[in-house]
């Protein structure tokens, strides 16, 4: 996959069992790279691209990823397009990162480590609680001010995916135009499945100013979302599970401390969106940051 994955296990385990659990997750991640990397000539993706095999020849999990890619294309009206390469072959790598993190999470759970966070380059799968009654807190990176946060997701069993330009520049292609999408600065999607959250965030970012219809549809299906536009204005779904910064509230550095003010922000109605509540909550130490 060509990306960095970090694993934070909070389940109390003896060292040997902890090592075994993390080892199981790492094995899953290496398998995902071997199967889906477009940079490996022996991967299933590369073999399919050059016509060395058919999809029916691939293992079930590879077939499932390609089916999921087609499902996401239909679900997003073509905004998530696994065929954007333009040569007639499907490229599922846009959702493999989320799928691999989900698979690693299940491997940890099966190995006896059900409380954990898997962070695949800013797309996160969290399970359980950091401590009894204490949820995970995942910071959403400010795409316009490096090192700051625009929101904090709080939850126990969630997937958090962000698509934007803060780390990788303009890398998301709008399949309608074939050019890099740049209307928005970032889109975050929160829900039960990281594979889909990854694809939906990419699709909404590609949609740019037309993302509202897709995001509204996702909201009706139980997904939460947050967008940051090029002017720094923030919009979030009413069911956003956490704290979103409000106009005039201090912008909070990802590592704590003080910072300047983020102007021109707005939020939809949601939990704890008052200035004081947002500032206080965002100053807590977060357990991960979603960014891309």
C-alpha angles and dihedrals in degrees: 000000000000094000140111119251124191126194124205113189118191098173108112104243138159111260095253093051091046091052090049092050093050090044090056091052092047090051089055091050093049089049090052090052092049092049102040110024112120088203094064115078092207097052119111090242092056093045091051092048094055093041096247090134142006126245089250088062092058127093116269095256091054091050089048092055092052090049089049090051091054091046091052091049090054093042092053097041091248096309089117100051119178088188096060090117087086097221096098095256124115120243112199095177091105090075103024092090092059092043092051092050090049090049091049089050092054090048090055091049093049089049092057100265103108096156109072150110122231112197115193103188093309099327108105140197114195127187133182124354129300087230133347106301093001117111127206113266115212118188120220108219120236101240092204101045115046115227096018133105131226097190145356122227113212121195150111108231110023145125118224122192129174129192121191148103105271097101107018103026122226098345102135113094121212101226090206093063105017090232132111114278113237109155092101131042096214145344124204123194123191125193147109101296126051094199091060095036089056092050094044093050090051092048094049091048090050089050091058112175089006093058094100095084093051093044092049090051091049090049091056088053092055101264121133124214146182130196133193118198129207092268091054096254113149126212124181139180118259090245096052105148102227144012127321122193114249132209111293096011117127115265106238125221114235090239096044130254128098132314142167128276126279106220130202097032127146135181136198118238109289145131120311097353096147115118095245094045093047093048094047095046095046091053091065115101110267122217097219142355126233113214142130 
